[in-house]
């Protein structure tokens, strides 16, 4: 078995979603690495629209619509239904003051810094 085959043999039992490639700065080459993904809200979020989508879907054991959601979360004075839909669809972003407010309101932990980067 070659050295290249050895690397993949070690990881054959892992789920493909758990494997990541990284660029080694000292050798400038790609290497296979295993890093478990976080199966939680923050681990799945890759952009701002996903923050709002996860928030809307969080604890979705009862039927709801955007209007009911905004009222129950105390956001009816902050966003219209259209604005919230635009945020969930990735058609809008929010200002820095709202980023801090949203970080405090979210039902799952996410830092203000991360929200800023996703914005």
Secondary structure, DSSP 8 states (H G I E B T S, - for coil): --HHHHHHHHTTTS-GGGEEEEEETTTTEEEEEE-----SHHHH--SHHHHHHHHHHTT--S---HHHHHHHTT-TTT--HHHHHHHHTTS----HHHHHHHHHH-SS---HHHHHHH-
